[in-house]
């Protein structure tokens, strides 16, 4: 089993900077609950980081543009967590 985590954010440094500013100045309107769970404003959430280290579950993480490029025929609402049976 593998879990796929898809953020409601696009990849890239400029997007990361924009997202950090949005989380800092208007966190209530930020549209990625997965980002809020896994990251602080500028770095990974320590509780989440420790969970990933201690977990035996295989995990992959995608920004929505990366996920759509890899899986172009899947249409969904972001953020999302998917269970992939391998």
ChimeraX commands (.cxc) that place a marker at each C-alpha (Angstrom):
marker #1 position 0.00,0.00,0.00 radius 0.5
marker #1 position 1.12,3.52,-0.78 radius 0.5
marker #1 position -0.49,6.83,0.12 radius 0.5
marker #1 position -0.46,9.66,-2.42 radius 0.5
marker #1 position -0.75,13.16,-0.99 radius 0.5
marker #1 position -1.75,15.88,-3.44 radius 0.5
marker #1 position -1.49,19.50,-2.33 radius 0.5
marker #1 position -3.85,22.20,-3.57 radius 0.5
marker #1 position -0.81,24.21,-4.64 radius 0.5
marker #1 position 1.45,24.28,-7.68 radius 0.5
marker #1 position 5.16,23.49,-7.60 radius 0.5
marker #1 position 7.99,25.96,-8.00 radius 0.5
marker #1 position 9.84,28.49,-5.88 radius 0.5
marker #1 position 7.66,31.43,-6.86 radius 0.5
marker #1 position 4.51,29.50,-5.96 radius 0.5
marker #1 position 6.09,28.42,-2.65 radius 0.5
marker #1 position 6.88,32.06,-1.84 radius 0.5
marker #1 position 3.34,33.14,-2.71 radius 0.5
marker #1 position 1.87,30.30,-0.62 radius 0.5
marker #1 position 4.06,31.15,2.39 radius 0.5
marker #1 position 2.92,34.77,2.20 radius 0.5
marker #1 position -0.70,33.71,1.93 radius 0.5
marker #1 position -0.38,31.41,4.97 radius 0.5
marker #1 position 1.37,34.16,6.93 radius 0.5
marker #1 position -0.98,37.06,6.16 radius 0.5
marker #1 position -4.31,35.33,5.58 radius 0.5
marker #1 position -4.22,31.75,6.88 radius 0.5
marker #1 position -8.02,31.47,7.14 radius 0.5
marker #1 position -8.40,31.88,3.37 radius 0.5
marker #1 position -5.61,29.48,2.37 radius 0.5
marker #1 position -7.19,26.68,0.34 radius 0.5
marker #1 position -4.93,23.75,1.17 radius 0.5
marker #1 position -5.79,21.95,4.40 radius 0.5
marker #1 position -3.10,19.37,3.60 radius 0.5
marker #1 position -0.48,22.14,3.52 radius 0.5
marker #1 position -1.72,23.35,6.90 radius 0.5
marker #1 position -1.42,19.83,8.30 radius 0.5
marker #1 position 2.08,19.08,6.99 radius 0.5
marker #1 position 3.80,22.48,7.00 radius 0.5
marker #1 position 4.22,25.51,9.20 radius 0.5
marker #1 position 4.54,28.83,7.39 radius 0.5
marker #1 position 8.13,28.24,6.24 radius 0.5
marker #1 position 9.07,24.66,7.19 radius 0.5
marker #1 position 7.69,21.16,7.77 radius 0.5
marker #1 position 5.51,20.61,10.82 radius 0.5
marker #1 position 7.69,18.71,13.34 radius 0.5
marker #1 position 4.86,16.42,14.44 radius 0.5
marker #1 position 4.22,15.47,10.81 radius 0.5
marker #1 position 7.93,15.09,10.11 radius 0.5
marker #1 position 8.30,12.67,13.05 radius 0.5
marker #1 position 5.22,10.72,11.96 radius 0.5
marker #1 position 6.71,10.21,8.50 radius 0.5
marker #1 position 10.01,9.02,9.98 radius 0.5
marker #1 position 8.31,6.53,12.30 radius 0.5
marker #1 position 5.67,5.30,9.85 radius 0.5
marker #1 position 6.01,2.12,7.81 radius 0.5
marker #1 position 3.65,3.44,5.15 radius 0.5
marker #1 position 5.11,4.29,1.74 radius 0.5
marker #1 position 4.15,7.88,0.83 radius 0.5
marker #1 position 4.45,10.05,-2.28 radius 0.5
marker #1 position 3.76,13.77,-2.37 radius 0.5
marker #1 position 2.66,15.86,-5.34 radius 0.5
marker #1 position 1.74,19.43,-6.02 radius 0.5
marker #1 position -1.42,19.55,-8.11 radius 0.5
marker #1 position 0.45,20.47,-11.33 radius 0.5
marker #1 position 2.86,17.55,-10.82 radius 0.5
marker #1 position 0.01,15.12,-10.13 radius 0.5
marker #1 position -1.96,16.27,-13.19 radius 0.5
marker #1 position 1.14,15.84,-15.38 radius 0.5
marker #1 position 1.74,12.30,-14.11 radius 0.5
marker #1 position -1.95,11.25,-14.03 radius 0.5
marker #1 position -3.62,13.36,-16.77 radius 0.5
marker #1 position -6.84,11.29,-16.90 radius 0.5
marker #1 position -7.71,11.65,-13.21 radius 0.5
marker #1 position -9.96,14.56,-12.30 radius 0.5
marker #1 position -10.40,15.41,-8.62 radius 0.5
marker #1 position -10.81,18.12,-6.04 radius 0.5
marker #1 position -7.65,19.14,-4.16 radius 0.5
marker #1 position -6.18,18.63,-1.67 radius 0.5
marker #1 position -6.49,14.85,-1.65 radius 0.5
marker #1 position -5.04,11.75,-0.06 radius 0.5
marker #1 position -5.32,8.58,-2.14 radius 0.5
marker #1 position -4.63,4.98,-1.21 radius 0.5
marker #1 position -2.80,3.10,-3.94 radius 0.5
marker #1 position -2.75,-0.69,-3.76 radius 0.5
marker #1 position 0.47,-2.02,-5.28 radius 0.5
marker link #1:1,2 radius 0.2
marker link #1:2,3 radius 0.2
marker link #1:3,4 radius 0.2
marker link #1:4,5 radius 0.2
marker link #1:5,6 radius 0.2
marker link #1:6,7 radius 0.2
marker link #1:7,8 radius 0.2
marker link #1:8,9 radius 0.2
marker link #1:9,10 radius 0.2
marker link #1:10,11 radius 0.2
marker link #1:11,12 radius 0.2
marker link #1:12,13 radius 0.2
marker link #1:13,14 radius 0.2
marker link #1:14,15 radius 0.2
marker link #1:15,16 radius 0.2
marker link #1:16,17 radius 0.2
marker link #1:17,18 radius 0.2
marker link #1:18,19 radius 0.2
marker link #1:19,20 radius 0.2
marker link #1:20,21 radius 0.2
marker link #1:21,22 radius 0.2
marker link #1:22,23 radius 0.2
marker link #1:23,24 radius 0.2
marker link #1:24,25 radius 0.2
marker link #1:25,26 radius 0.2
marker link #1:26,27 radius 0.2
marker link #1:27,28 radius 0.2
marker link #1:28,29 radius 0.2
marker link #1:29,30 radius 0.2
marker link #1:30,31 radius 0.2
marker link #1:31,32 radius 0.2
marker link #1:32,33 radius 0.2
marker link #1:33,34 radius 0.2
marker link #1:34,35 radius 0.2
marker link #1:35,36 radius 0.2
marker link #1:36,37 radius 0.2
marker link #1:37,38 radius 0.2
marker link #1:38,39 radius 0.2
marker link #1:39,40 radius 0.2
marker link #1:40,41 radius 0.2
marker link #1:41,42 radius 0.2
marker link #1:42,43 radius 0.2
marker link #1:43,44 radius 0.2
marker link #1:44,45 radius 0.2
marker link #1:45,46 radius 0.2
marker link #1:46,47 radius 0.2
marker link #1:47,48 radius 0.2
marker link #1:48,49 radius 0.2
marker link #1:49,50 radius 0.2
marker link #1:50,51 radius 0.2
marker link #1:51,52 radius 0.2
marker link #1:52,53 radius 0.2
marker link #1:53,54 radius 0.2
marker link #1:54,55 radius 0.2
marker link #1:55,56 radius 0.2
marker link #1:56,57 radius 0.2
marker link #1:57,58 radius 0.2
marker link #1:58,59 radius 0.2
marker link #1:59,60 radius 0.2
marker link #1:60,61 radius 0.2
marker link #1:61,62 radius 0.2
marker link #1:62,63 radius 0.2
marker link #1:63,64 radius 0.2
marker link #1:64,65 radius 0.2
marker link #1:65,66 radius 0.2
marker link #1:66,67 radius 0.2
marker link #1:67,68 radius 0.2
marker link #1:68,69 radius 0.2
marker link #1:69,70 radius 0.2
marker link #1:70,71 radius 0.2
marker link #1:71,72 radius 0.2
marker link #1:72,73 radius 0.2
marker link #1:73,74 radius 0.2
marker link #1:74,75 radius 0.2
marker link #1:75,76 radius 0.2
marker link #1:76,77 radius 0.2
marker link #1:77,78 radius 0.2
marker link #1:78,79 radius 0.2
marker link #1:79,80 radius 0.2
marker link #1:80,81 radius 0.2
marker link #1:81,82 radius 0.2
marker link #1:82,83 radius 0.2
marker link #1:83,84 radius 0.2
marker link #1:84,85 radius 0.2
marker link #1:85,86 radius 0.2
view
